[in-house]
Amino acid sequence: NAGVTQTPKFQVLKTGQSMTLQCAQDMNHEYMSWYRQDPGMGLRLIHYSVGAGITDQGEVPNGYNVSRSTTEDFPLRLLSAAPSQTSVYFCASSYSRDTSYEQYFGPGTRLTVT
Amino acid sequence: GENVEQHPSTLSVQEGDSAVIKCTYSDSASNYFPWYKQELGKRPQLIIDIRSNVGEKKDQRIAVTLNKTAKHFSLHITETQPEDSAVYFCAASRGSGTYKYIFGTGTRLKVLA
């Protein structure tokens, strides 16, 4: 199993450009999430999905779109990049079972917006 | 809104001493409380978790305690080692159904040799 994969690992954008961060998992997990990590602010939830075709907003959804057409993929779209979106982005997936809802994180994408 | 507060933000201990990190959550419907460890430049990884029907859970040198009435939970690391140095995050979730994790802001633990 590759687990949770993310591409690209690094990206530099100019203000106003758009792009898609890719996330895929091969563990047949029902739940997937996107977080951004900024210094001193921990991991903040952007969007999440509880299954194919179902998405919902997290704490900081503005400026981002998601879709979940398959169980495996959960791309994050930046519509018009802004310097405030400079961050490290993590995708995570999990399943629910009786005692744990452990999230598995991808390696992250470091995004810089100039 | 839902919130998780985590203290302290930094913690330095001597090797072999114990470390305690505390979190407080606001959503009384939360029932799942994981702790993640993140080494520099790497992804967060789960080290221990606890459900709301349990007051304490232990795994070798790490333990988590939960006080549901006070909405507090804590991570305890005993006999600390240099490789325990990392950033630790707590989180709270309603678990199955609504599925939404809220993370604390992290604690940078330094274990001094």
Interface residues (C-beta under 8 A of the other chain):
Chain A: Y31 S33 Y35 G40 M41 G42 L43 R44 L45 Y48 V50 D56 G58 E59 F90 S94 S96 T99 S100 Y101 E102 Q103 F105 G106 P107 G108
Chain B: G1 Q6 S9 Y32 P34 K42 R43 P44 Q45 L46 D49 R51 F89 A91 S93 G95 S96 Y99 K100 Y101 I102 F103 G104 T105 G106
